[in-house]
């Protein structure tokens, strides 16, 4: 479980770094597109992790 949490935290941190990159006024269009794609991928993975955690929580609750 700790590894999943670290993975989730890591995905959020990576997405924050991408946002900082996108806020740089000197970034090229090509770089911004690449950063945006990476950020969206990180957020999608983090969202999937949250959904999986929610399913596990619901399973635990239903067993009680």
N, C-alpha and C positions, 0 to 999 in steps of 0.2 A: 504493500500500500504506500509506503514512504516513497518508493521509486516512482509511482504514478503521480504523487503530489509534486515531486521534484520535476517530473516531466511537464506537468501543468504549469508550474511556476516558471519553468524555463521557457515555455511557449509564450507566456504573457510577457516575460522580460524581452524576448526576441521581438515580439510585436511592438513593444515600446521603442526599441532601438530603431526599428523600421520607421516608425512614426517620426522619430527625431531626424532620420535621414531625409524623409519626405519634406520636412519643414525647412531644410537647408535651401536657401534661395539660389545657390550656385549649382544645384544638382541638374544634370541633363535630363531630357525627356526620357531617353533610353534607360538611364539609371533609375529614374522615378518609376517607370513601368515595371522594371525588374524588382525593385523594392516593394512596390504595391503588391505584386504577385506573391512575393515571399511572405509579406505580412498577412495577406488573406489566407494563405495556406497555414500559417502558424495559428491564426485565430480559428480556422475551421477545425484543426486538430484539437485545440483547447476546448472548443464547443463539444466535440465528440467525447472528449474525456469527461466533461461535465454531465453529458447525457448518460454515459455509462455509469457514472457514480450515482446518478439519480435512480437508475434502474436497480442498482444494488441496494440502495437505501429502501426502495419500495419493496424489494424482495424480503429484506430483513424485517420490515414492518409487518408484512403479510404473514410472516411465520410466528409472530407474537400473539 
